[in-house]
Amino acid sequence: MNPNEAINAQISRTLKARRKERGWSLDKTAQQTGVSKAMLGQIERQESSPTIATLWKIATGLQCSFSSFLIPGAADPATSMPSENDGFAGDSNMKVKTLFPYSPITRSEMFEITLTNHHQQLSTPHQAGVLEHIHVIEGKLEILQQDVWHPVTTGEQYLLAADGEHGYRDLSGKTRFIDMIFYP
């Protein structure tokens, strides 16, 4: 199984499991996530790969972590990351590598995100109280919060209230940043 097939299988298993835990139909899940019933069914049957934005909508609607869809056992604090974990590239100009999967002890997860080709990624609000601590490793990033773009360059940090509309924009052609997400 190639890496993309493995990730799609993990996403499919997690979506089915989270939906069944709640006793939700595909219709109810579509209402809660803002992702169409048809798309959810295709993801569950591994007929379609979700974009990063779609996967965030699903995680937010199901009130679970993003990393739980990518890493088997992500909710287990003893889980170690496989060395071959090179990230999820559901979008051609955005790659998300899980550095630390969600931990119920710290209620956080950490990612390394790479944006290329001046990509702009807009995100729907996460759960109430979610905060993102962002540190730019390379390049120049702009972060959208409350309808204002804030520049953040290499070596700088930004605290983002992610429970509102927000976004990220690469201003240098390639920007890498650490995103540590804290859940209430």
Backbone as a chain_set.jsonl record, in Angstrom:
{"seq": "MNPNEAINAQISRTLKARRKERGWSLDKTAQQTGVSKAMLGQIERQESSPTIATLWKIATGLQCSFSSFLIPGAADPATSMPSENDGFAGDSNMKVKTLFPYSPITRSEMFEITLTNHHQQLSTPHQAGVLEHIHVIEGKLEILQQDVWHPVTTGEQYLLAADGEHGYRDLSGKTRFIDMIFYP", "coords": {"N": [[0.858, -1.178, 0.0], [0.682, 2.145, -0.964], [1.902, 5.332, 0.409], [-0.139, 7.368, 0.175], [-2.472, 5.833, -0.153], [-2.495, 4.539, 2.309], [-2.858, 6.684, 4.095], [-5.371, 7.597, 3.202], [-6.89, 5.337, 3.859], [-6.655, 5.374, 6.653], [-7.927, 7.827, 7.22], [-10.503, 7.215, 6.317], [-11.221, 5.054, 8.06], [-11.176, 6.408, 10.535], [-13.097, 8.445, 10.19], [-15.447, 6.897, 9.828], [-15.487, 5.555, 12.321], [-15.668, 7.701, 14.219], [-18.072, 8.841, 13.462], [-19.871, 6.728, 13.873], [-19.531, 6.367, 16.64], [-20.935, 8.517, 17.593], [-23.405, 7.933, 16.711], [-24.315, 8.971, 14.345], [-25.807, 9.564, 11.188], [-24.83, 9.739, 7.698], [-26.102, 11.992, 6.709], [-26.575, 13.557, 9.053], [-23.922, 13.939, 9.839], [-22.999, 15.421, 7.677], [-24.502, 17.762, 8.045], [-23.396, 18.679, 10.46], [-20.709, 19.08, 9.837], [-20.509, 20.563, 7.509], [-19.69, 19.472, 5.176], [-20.513, 17.825, 2.211], [-22.911, 15.117, 2.042], [-22.452, 13.295, -0.018], [-19.676, 13.647, -0.511], [-18.616, 12.884, 1.989], [-19.378, 10.183, 2.023], [-17.865, 9.272, -0.169], [-15.28, 9.655, 0.844], [-15.325, 7.887, 3.009], [-15.556, 5.473, 1.611], [-13.159, 5.447, 0.381], [-12.93, 6.546, -2.129], [-12.377, 9.088, -2.711], [-10.012, 11.615, -1.954], [-9.735, 13.751, 0.773], [-9.331, 17.328, 0.816], [-7.051, 19.402, 2.693], [-8.476, 21.484, 3.884], [-11.089, 20.434, 3.837], [-10.762, 18.196, 5.476], [-10.185, 19.471, 7.898], [-12.687, 20.691, 8.347], [-14.247, 18.426, 8.765], [-13.029, 17.297, 11.057], [-13.48, 19.392, 12.883], [-16.313, 19.531, 12.921], [-16.9, 17.012, 13.951], [-15.789, 17.3, 16.363], [-13.123, 16.535, 17.067], [-9.582, 15.821, 16.989], [-7.38, 16.983, 14.37], [-5.103, 15.456, 13.818], [-5.91, 12.905, 14.572], [-7.073, 11.815, 12.369], [-4.985, 11.208, 10.739], [-2.942, 9.714, 11.951], [-2.641, 6.494, 13.152], [-3.885, 5.547, 16.319], [-3.571, 8.069, 17.445], [-4.69, 9.336, 19.645], [-3.53, 8.138, 21.771], [-1.274, 8.759, 24.297], [1.204, 7.536, 24.374], [1.96, 7.055, 21.828], [4.352, 6.931, 19.288], [5.86, 8.816, 16.675], [6.108, 7.585, 13.393], [9.192, 7.312, 11.605], [9.029, 7.604, 8.885], [6.993, 9.358, 8.47], [6.008, 11.693, 6.429], [4.155, 13.576, 5.996], [0.912, 15.005, 5.131], [-0.414, 15.789, 2.123], [-2.881, 17.031, 1.064], [-3.548, 19.13, -0.506], [-2.047, 20.671, -3.323], [-0.238, 22.759, -2.831], [0.157, 22.839, -0.132], [1.408, 21.287, 2.66], [1.114, 19.137, 5.406], [2.711, 18.044, 8.171], [2.612, 15.825, 10.805], [3.911, 16.454, 13.897], [3.609, 16.046, 16.659], [1.043, 14.014, 17.612], [-2.415, 14.486, 18.6], [-2.806, 14.835, 22.096], [-4.519, 13.687, 24.867], [-3.763, 14.408, 27.377], [-2.296, 16.849, 27.302], [-4.027, 18.204, 25.701], [-3.444, 19.027, 23.122], [-1.891, 19.327, 19.856], [0.738, 19.093, 17.405], [2.03, 20.502, 14.42], [4.06, 20.636, 11.437], [3.874, 22.887, 8.943], [3.934, 23.461, 5.498], [3.761, 25.878, 3.072], [3.566, 26.607, -0.353], [4.347, 28.375, -3.443], [3.011, 30.861, -3.11], [0.643, 30.261, -1.862], [-2.633, 30.518, -0.489], [-4.476, 29.713, 2.309], [-7.591, 29.342, 3.548], [-9.544, 29.001, 6.491], [-12.292, 27.508, 8.137], [-13.979, 28.317, 11.229], [-12.651, 26.712, 14.144], [-13.4, 24.62, 17.003], [-14.931, 26.317, 19.804], [-12.746, 28.343, 21.653], [-10.337, 27.259, 20.756], [-6.866, 27.562, 20.296], [-4.069, 28.564, 18.331], [-0.646, 28.301, 18.321], [1.818, 29.748, 16.583], [4.883, 29.424, 14.898], [7.218, 30.732, 12.75], [9.415, 29.085, 10.687], [10.766, 29.307, 8.285], [10.746, 31.628, 5.618], [8.069, 33.938, 4.763], [5.087, 34.649, 6.281], [1.601, 35.361, 6.237], [-1.038, 35.866, 8.464], [-4.437, 35.483, 8.797], [-6.758, 37.0, 10.838], [-9.701, 37.941, 12.35], [-10.523, 39.391, 10.033], [-8.206, 40.762, 9.285], [-4.977, 40.783, 7.886], [-1.962, 39.62, 9.203], [1.481, 40.092, 9.21], [4.098, 37.697, 9.579], [7.34, 36.794, 10.071], [10.35, 34.83, 9.418], [11.473, 33.254, 12.337], [9.706, 34.573, 13.993], [6.709, 34.695, 16.081], [3.183, 33.94, 16.466], [0.052, 34.245, 18.035], [-2.913, 32.731, 17.507], [-6.362, 33.016, 17.588], [-8.297, 30.501, 16.888], [-10.966, 29.975, 16.697], [-12.517, 31.473, 15.109], [-13.127, 32.694, 11.741], [-10.219, 32.183, 9.838], [-6.875, 32.302, 8.386], [-4.004, 31.453, 6.307], [-1.185, 32.676, 4.552], [1.286, 32.354, 2.121], [3.993, 34.385, 1.533], [6.461, 34.329, 0.37], [7.015, 32.4, -1.519], [7.849, 29.97, -0.553], [7.035, 28.849, 2.556], [7.607, 27.729, 5.785], [6.214, 26.59, 8.798], [5.665, 26.068, 12.324], [2.845, 24.796, 13.909], [1.149, 24.754, 16.747], [-1.561, 23.425, 18.254], [-4.034, 24.087, 20.587], [-6.634, 22.716, 22.453], [-9.713, 23.494, 24.121]], "CA": [[0.0, 0.0, 0.0], [1.503, 3.359, -1.007], [1.583, 6.248, 1.521], [-1.44, 8.035, -0.005], [-3.522, 4.851, 0.128], [-2.492, 4.306, 3.756], [-3.478, 7.848, 4.731], [-6.801, 7.571, 2.87], [-7.499, 4.264, 4.649], [-6.729, 5.858, 8.032], [-8.977, 8.853, 7.259], [-11.77, 6.503, 6.163], [-11.511, 4.341, 9.31], [-11.444, 7.365, 11.602], [-14.386, 9.086, 9.917], [-16.494, 5.918, 10.144], [-15.512, 5.296, 13.769], [-16.166, 8.882, 14.936], [-19.484, 9.002, 13.116], [-20.618, 5.649, 14.548], [-19.491, 6.659, 18.089], [-21.971, 9.508, 17.881], [-24.681, 7.443, 16.201], [-24.719, 9.896, 13.289], [-25.904, 9.162, 9.787], [-24.071, 10.631, 6.815], [-26.846, 13.258, 6.658], [-26.293, 14.309, 10.287], [-22.503, 14.318, 9.79], [-22.914, 16.505, 6.688], [-25.035, 18.971, 8.693], [-22.49, 19.117, 11.52], [-19.372, 19.404, 9.324], [-20.534, 21.434, 6.342], [-19.168, 18.697, 4.043], [-21.672, 17.142, 1.638], [-23.107, 13.689, 2.293], [-21.788, 12.563, -1.104], [-18.236, 13.686, -0.285], [-18.331, 12.053, 3.161], [-19.482, 8.79, 1.575], [-16.704, 8.971, -1.015], [-14.11, 9.559, 1.722], [-15.446, 6.633, 3.758], [-15.318, 4.359, 0.68], [-11.82, 5.697, -0.155], [-13.06, 6.908, -3.533], [-11.944, 10.473, -2.831], [-9.098, 12.098, -0.915], [-10.154, 15.098, 1.17], [-8.327, 18.384, 0.914], [-6.766, 19.756, 4.077], [-9.603, 22.292, 4.367], [-12.213, 19.532, 4.066], [-10.459, 17.38, 6.644], [-10.368, 20.329, 9.083], [-14.129, 20.834, 8.568], [-14.734, 17.167, 9.329], [-12.528, 17.204, 12.438], [-14.173, 20.395, 13.698], [-17.706, 19.119, 13.075], [-16.941, 15.83, 14.814], [-15.131, 17.727, 17.601], [-11.96, 15.709, 17.357], [-8.353, 16.428, 16.495], [-6.974, 16.778, 12.979], [-4.114, 14.37, 13.747], [-6.548, 11.602, 14.73], [-7.395, 11.304, 11.039], [-3.764, 10.898, 9.998], [-2.036, 8.833, 12.669], [-3.319, 5.471, 13.959], [-3.605, 5.649, 17.751], [-3.14, 9.433, 17.774], [-5.179, 9.75, 20.96], [-2.725, 7.448, 22.78], [-0.117, 9.596, 24.587], [2.449, 6.787, 24.211], [2.21, 6.867, 20.402], [5.51, 7.617, 18.719], [5.667, 9.095, 15.259], [7.003, 6.823, 12.527], [10.181, 8.176, 10.965], [8.65, 7.849, 7.488], [5.897, 10.32, 8.428], [6.449, 12.863, 5.664], [3.085, 14.556, 5.928], [-0.3, 14.881, 4.34], [-0.463, 16.865, 1.132], [-4.195, 16.987, 0.437], [-3.557, 20.235, -1.456], [-0.741, 20.664, -3.981], [0.654, 23.799, -2.312], [0.146, 22.825, 1.331], [1.763, 19.99, 3.229], [0.995, 19.128, 6.857], [3.421, 16.927, 8.791], [2.314, 15.725, 12.226], [5.083, 16.33, 14.755], [3.061, 15.388, 17.841], [-0.402, 13.853, 17.458], [-3.228, 14.972, 19.716], [-2.64, 14.197, 23.397], [-5.587, 14.07, 25.794], [-3.149, 14.954, 28.591], [-2.0, 18.272, 27.072], [-5.101, 18.711, 24.847], [-2.779, 19.751, 22.039], [-1.213, 18.6, 18.78], [1.688, 19.994, 16.759], [2.274, 20.224, 13.009], [4.913, 21.479, 10.616], [3.097, 23.175, 7.738], [4.681, 24.105, 4.421], [2.976, 26.477, 1.995], [4.409, 26.969, -1.489], [3.751, 29.073, -4.588], [2.161, 31.962, -2.634], [-0.658, 29.657, -1.548], [-3.465, 31.079, 0.582], [-5.367, 28.697, 2.856], [-8.592, 29.889, 4.461], [-10.075, 27.951, 7.343], [-13.5, 27.792, 8.893], [-13.691, 28.31, 12.666], [-12.545, 25.468, 14.893], [-14.221, 24.639, 18.21], [-14.788, 27.499, 20.659], [-11.602, 28.343, 22.551], [-9.123, 26.67, 20.175], [-5.771, 28.503, 20.044], [-2.928, 28.062, 17.569], [0.624, 28.985, 18.557], [2.507, 29.604, 15.3], [6.277, 29.874, 14.843], [7.693, 30.635, 11.369], [10.759, 28.522, 10.569], [11.376, 29.749, 7.029], [9.868, 32.371, 4.727], [7.238, 35.009, 5.291], [3.713, 34.198, 6.384], [0.578, 36.275, 6.72], [-2.089, 35.149, 9.158], [-5.71, 36.2, 8.812], [-7.549, 36.907, 12.056], [-10.678, 39.03, 12.433], [-10.517, 40.114, 8.756], [-6.958, 41.512, 9.108], [-3.796, 39.957, 7.63], [-0.833, 39.983, 10.074], [2.725, 39.495, 8.716], [4.951, 36.994, 10.539], [8.501, 36.366, 9.292], [11.235, 33.817, 9.999], [11.86, 33.459, 13.725], [8.655, 35.252, 14.756], [5.58, 33.889, 16.527], [1.862, 34.58, 16.457], [-0.988, 33.5, 18.744], [-4.124, 32.833, 16.698], [-7.634, 32.495, 18.102], [-8.75, 29.754, 15.71], [-12.394, 29.697, 16.753], [-13.148, 32.364, 14.136], [-12.562, 32.544, 10.395], [-8.797, 32.505, 9.843], [-6.187, 31.809, 7.204], [-2.548, 31.537, 6.212], [-0.79, 33.037, 3.184], [2.721, 32.332, 1.858], [4.401, 35.589, 0.804], [7.832, 34.226, -0.133], [7.178, 31.294, -2.463], [7.889, 28.783, 0.302], [7.022, 29.206, 3.969], [7.419, 26.604, 6.717], [5.946, 27.043, 10.155], [5.167, 25.131, 13.327], [1.52, 25.178, 14.383], [0.753, 23.974, 17.918], [-2.982, 23.701, 18.463], [-4.529, 23.784, 21.925], [-8.076, 22.584, 22.525], [-10.211, 23.8, 25.468]], "C": [[0.9, 1.236, 0.0], [1.068, 4.322, 0.099], [0.228, 6.948, 1.385], [-2.597, 7.092, 0.286], [-3.631, 4.591, 1.616], [-3.158, 5.462, 4.495], [-4.978, 7.864, 4.452], [-7.536, 6.496, 3.663], [-7.664, 4.7, 6.105], [-7.841, 6.909, 8.176], [-10.349, 8.183, 7.198], [-12.164, 5.804, 7.467], [-11.907, 5.311, 10.426], [-12.791, 8.037, 11.407], [-15.529, 8.137, 10.28], [-16.627, 5.726, 11.651], [-16.094, 6.472, 14.538], [-17.661, 9.083, 14.686], [-20.333, 7.966, 13.858], [-20.645, 5.857, 16.059], [-20.621, 7.598, 18.482], [-23.356, 9.043, 17.434], [-25.223, 8.303, 15.077], [-24.794, 9.2, 11.931], [-24.984, 10.063, 8.964], [-24.761, 11.988, 6.705], [-26.522, 14.136, 7.858], [-24.838, 14.795, 10.286], [-22.305, 15.462, 8.803], [-23.41, 17.82, 7.295], [-24.036, 19.538, 9.694], [-21.14, 19.601, 10.997], [-19.373, 20.428, 8.196], [-19.92, 20.779, 5.109], [-20.324, 17.858, 3.524], [-21.699, 15.654, 1.981], [-22.37, 12.865, 1.236], [-20.276, 12.513, -0.88], [-17.85, 12.818, 0.91], [-18.377, 10.575, 2.797], [-18.295, 8.38, 0.724], [-15.431, 8.825, -0.183], [-14.158, 8.245, 2.495], [-15.165, 5.42, 2.878], [-13.937, 4.442, 0.021], [-11.848, 5.941, -1.666], [-12.568, 8.329, -3.79], [-11.024, 10.799, -1.67], [-9.535, 13.502, -0.519], [-9.001, 16.084, 1.074], [-8.084, 18.65, 2.398], [-7.93, 20.551, 4.66], [-10.812, 21.417, 4.678], [-11.982, 18.686, 5.304], [-10.592, 18.194, 7.937], [-11.848, 20.506, 9.388], [-14.694, 19.584, 9.235], [-14.304, 17.043, 10.791], [-13.262, 18.174, 13.354], [-15.617, 19.969, 13.959], [-17.874, 17.914, 13.985], [-16.304, 16.094, 16.177], [-14.027, 16.764, 18.013], [-10.736, 16.353, 16.706], [-8.107, 16.098, 15.026], [-6.054, 15.563, 12.884], [-4.74, 12.995, 13.918], [-6.923, 10.987, 13.392], [-6.158, 10.816, 10.286], [-2.891, 9.827, 10.633], [-2.833, 7.793, 13.45], [-2.917, 5.62, 15.423], [-3.212, 7.034, 18.201], [-3.613, 9.892, 19.144], [-4.389, 9.1, 22.088], [-1.462, 8.252, 23.053], [1.215, 8.872, 24.41], [2.801, 6.573, 22.738], [3.456, 7.617, 19.97], [5.281, 7.772, 17.228], [6.613, 8.246, 14.432], [7.959, 7.761, 11.802], [9.83, 8.473, 9.517], [7.482, 8.812, 7.358], [6.352, 11.58, 7.694], [5.31, 13.831, 5.402], [1.947, 14.204, 5.002], [-0.366, 16.063, 3.394], [-1.782, 16.773, 0.371], [-4.394, 18.104, -0.572], [-2.151, 20.328, -2.053], [0.238, 21.688, -3.42], [0.641, 23.901, -0.789], [0.419, 21.413, 1.809], [1.718, 20.112, 4.747], [1.667, 17.861, 7.381], [3.099, 16.937, 10.283], [3.618, 15.521, 12.987], [4.717, 15.631, 16.054], [1.562, 15.247, 17.62], [-1.117, 14.357, 18.706], [-2.961, 14.147, 20.971], [-3.782, 14.641, 24.299], [-5.024, 14.659, 27.095], [-2.904, 16.453, 28.425], [-3.101, 18.973, 26.288], [-4.527, 19.55, 23.704], [-2.247, 18.779, 20.991], [-0.324, 19.6, 18.063], [1.981, 19.518, 15.334], [3.379, 21.116, 12.465], [4.158, 21.652, 9.304], [3.992, 23.897, 6.742], [3.696, 24.586, 3.365], [3.941, 26.856, 0.884], [3.609, 27.752, -2.525], [2.729, 30.135, -4.193], [0.733, 31.5, -2.336], [-1.336, 30.381, -0.387], [-4.439, 30.001, 1.019], [-6.307, 29.349, 3.853], [-9.215, 28.739, 5.236], [-11.341, 28.425, 8.041], [-13.154, 27.73, 10.384], [-13.595, 26.896, 13.232], [-13.462, 25.59, 16.11], [-13.957, 25.902, 19.03], [-13.588, 27.322, 21.591], [-10.321, 27.75, 21.995], [-8.11, 27.778, 19.871], [-4.682, 27.814, 19.247], [-1.721, 28.937, 17.888], [1.473, 28.705, 17.324], [3.908, 30.185, 15.403], [6.774, 29.657, 13.414], [9.151, 30.193, 11.362], [11.496, 29.122, 9.381], [10.334, 30.518, 6.223], [9.12, 33.492, 5.424], [5.782, 34.584, 5.157], [2.824, 35.386, 6.725], [-0.525, 35.418, 7.312], [-3.326, 36.037, 9.218], [-6.427, 35.927, 10.124], [-8.422, 38.146, 12.127], [-10.579, 39.971, 11.228], [-9.282, 40.982, 8.522], [-5.821, 40.519, 8.901], [-2.627, 40.5, 8.453], [0.433, 39.318, 9.545], [3.54, 38.872, 9.856], [6.117, 36.419, 9.731], [9.336, 35.35, 10.069], [11.661, 34.203, 11.412], [10.81, 34.133, 14.582], [7.509, 34.288, 15.07], [4.29, 34.698, 16.445], [0.899, 33.669, 17.2], [-2.315, 33.773, 18.04], [-5.312, 32.237, 17.434], [-8.323, 31.833, 16.913], [-10.227, 29.4, 15.754], [-13.211, 30.701, 15.936], [-12.563, 32.076, 12.762], [-11.092, 32.962, 10.454], [-8.142, 31.932, 8.601], [-4.698, 32.046, 7.285], [-2.201, 31.847, 4.757], [0.736, 33.08, 3.103], [3.082, 33.556, 1.022], [5.765, 35.451, 0.133], [8.05, 33.114, -1.155], [7.299, 29.954, -1.762], [7.988, 29.257, 1.745], [6.751, 27.945, 4.782], [7.182, 27.171, 8.109], [5.444, 25.903, 11.024], [3.816, 25.681, 13.805], [1.157, 24.227, 15.526], [-0.659, 24.386, 18.278], [-3.4, 23.213, 19.831], [-6.046, 23.792, 21.916], [-8.552, 22.858, 23.954], [-10.616, 22.529, 26.226]], "O": [[1.777, 1.368, 0.854], [-0.01, 4.158, 0.67], [-0.481, 7.107, 2.379], [-3.588, 7.491, 0.898], [-4.735, 4.438, 2.14], [-3.938, 5.239, 5.421], [-5.774, 8.116, 5.357], [-8.671, 6.706, 4.093], [-8.694, 4.428, 6.722], [-8.603, 6.879, 9.142], [-11.253, 8.549, 7.949], [-13.297, 5.939, 7.929], [-12.857, 5.061, 11.168], [-13.551, 8.183, 12.364], [-16.472, 8.534, 10.964], [-17.732, 5.733, 12.192], [-16.929, 6.275, 15.42], [-18.411, 9.448, 15.591], [-21.387, 8.293, 14.404], [-21.652, 5.564, 16.704], [-21.191, 7.485, 19.568], [-24.36, 9.684, 17.742], [-26.434, 8.369, 14.865], [-23.956, 8.366, 11.586], [-24.429, 11.032, 9.481], [-24.094, 13.019, 6.618], [-26.228, 15.322, 7.703], [-24.557, 15.925, 10.685], [-21.525, 16.377, 9.066], [-22.805, 18.871, 7.081], [-23.853, 20.753, 9.765], [-20.492, 20.434, 11.631], [-18.362, 21.086, 7.951], [-19.659, 21.451, 4.111], [-21.042, 17.241, 4.311], [-20.661, 15.023, 2.181], [-21.739, 11.857, 1.557], [-19.66, 11.459, -1.04], [-16.858, 12.092, 0.848], [-17.514, 9.802, 3.214], [-17.774, 7.274, 0.869], [-14.597, 7.967, -0.471], [-13.141, 7.564, 2.623], [-14.594, 4.437, 3.35], [-13.591, 3.598, -0.805], [-10.912, 5.587, -2.383], [-12.367, 8.728, -4.937], [-11.22, 10.326, -0.55], [-9.69, 14.362, -1.386], [-7.838, 15.715, 1.233], [-8.831, 18.172, 3.252], [-8.329, 20.32, 5.802], [-11.49, 21.636, 5.682], [-12.901, 18.477, 6.096], [-11.057, 17.675, 8.952], [-12.242, 20.477, 10.554], [-15.513, 19.67, 10.15], [-15.117, 16.722, 11.658], [-13.624, 17.82, 14.476], [-16.089, 20.039, 15.094], [-18.866, 17.804, 14.705], [-16.283, 15.216, 17.04], [-13.996, 16.254, 19.134], [-10.861, 17.321, 15.957], [-8.563, 15.075, 14.513], [-6.201, 14.736, 11.984], [-4.17, 12.005, 13.46], [-7.075, 9.77, 13.289], [-6.279, 10.089, 9.301], [-2.178, 9.11, 9.932], [-3.622, 8.157, 14.322], [-1.738, 5.8, 15.73], [-2.575, 7.177, 19.244], [-2.985, 10.764, 19.746], [-4.559, 9.472, 23.249], [-0.645, 8.424, 22.148], [2.255, 9.523, 24.304], [3.832, 5.973, 22.432], [3.599, 8.806, 20.255], [4.597, 6.964, 16.6], [7.805, 8.186, 14.733], [7.583, 8.872, 11.429], [10.276, 9.481, 8.968], [7.019, 9.064, 6.246], [7.011, 12.437, 8.282], [5.479, 14.803, 4.666], [2.005, 13.259, 4.215], [-0.372, 17.214, 3.83], [-1.798, 16.475, -0.823], [-5.301, 18.041, -1.401], [-1.168, 20.087, -1.352], [1.448, 21.491, -3.531], [1.057, 24.911, -0.221], [-0.258, 20.464, 1.411], [2.226, 21.082, 5.31], [1.244, 16.747, 7.071], [3.295, 17.952, 10.952], [4.338, 14.549, 12.759], [5.426, 14.73, 16.502], [0.871, 16.252, 17.457], [-0.493, 14.618, 19.734], [-2.899, 12.918, 20.917], [-3.996, 15.839, 24.482], [-5.744, 15.337, 27.828], [-3.261, 17.241, 29.301], [-3.117, 20.201, 26.212], [-5.038, 20.617, 23.367], [-2.169, 17.572, 21.218], [-0.58, 20.803, 18.096], [2.153, 18.328, 15.072], [3.608, 22.216, 12.969], [3.839, 20.671, 8.632], [4.716, 24.827, 7.099], [2.903, 23.809, 2.834], [5.023, 27.375, 1.156], [2.379, 27.79, -2.495], [1.705, 30.295, -4.856], [-0.237, 32.233, -2.527], [-0.683, 30.799, 0.569], [-5.152, 29.434, 0.19], [-5.869, 29.853, 4.888], [-9.392, 27.642, 4.707], [-11.449, 29.573, 8.472], [-12.136, 27.146, 10.755], [-14.355, 26.005, 12.852], [-14.215, 26.557, 16.228], [-12.875, 26.483, 18.95], [-13.437, 26.283, 22.234], [-9.305, 27.734, 22.69], [-8.449, 28.797, 19.268], [-4.398, 26.634, 19.452], [-1.769, 30.158, 17.742], [1.811, 27.554, 17.05], [4.105, 31.285, 15.921], [6.756, 28.532, 12.916], [10.012, 30.843, 11.955], [12.691, 29.41, 9.455], [9.175, 30.11, 6.152], [9.484, 33.932, 6.515], [5.314, 34.213, 4.081], [3.249, 36.309, 7.421], [-0.904, 34.389, 6.753], [-3.26, 37.192, 9.636], [-6.675, 34.776, 10.482], [-7.936, 39.268, 11.981], [-10.555, 41.192, 11.384], [-9.302, 41.852, 7.652], [-5.703, 39.538, 9.634], [-2.334, 41.695, 8.407], [0.471, 38.093, 9.436], [3.655, 39.439, 10.942], [5.898, 35.638, 8.805], [9.056, 35.056, 11.231], [12.14, 35.31, 11.657], [10.999, 34.258, 15.792], [7.35, 33.24, 14.443], [4.291, 35.927, 16.368], [0.927, 32.452, 17.016], [-2.778, 34.913, 17.988], [-5.27, 31.081, 17.856], [-8.864, 32.511, 16.04], [-10.696, 28.609, 14.936], [-14.434, 30.769, 16.056], [-11.613, 31.303, 12.635], [-10.761, 33.984, 11.055], [-8.759, 31.173, 7.853], [-4.193, 32.727, 8.178], [-2.846, 31.34, 3.839], [1.395, 33.746, 3.901], [2.544, 33.747, -0.068], [6.188, 36.349, -0.594], [9.176, 32.915, -1.609], [6.902, 28.923, -2.305], [8.916, 29.979, 2.109], [5.808, 27.199, 4.515], [7.857, 28.106, 8.541], [4.883, 24.919, 10.541], [3.674, 26.875, 14.069], [0.89, 23.047, 15.302], [-0.923, 25.552, 18.57], [-3.151, 22.064, 20.194], [-6.673, 24.738, 21.44], [-7.864, 22.49, 24.907], [-11.056, 22.608, 27.373]]}, "num_chains": 1, "name": "protein.A"}
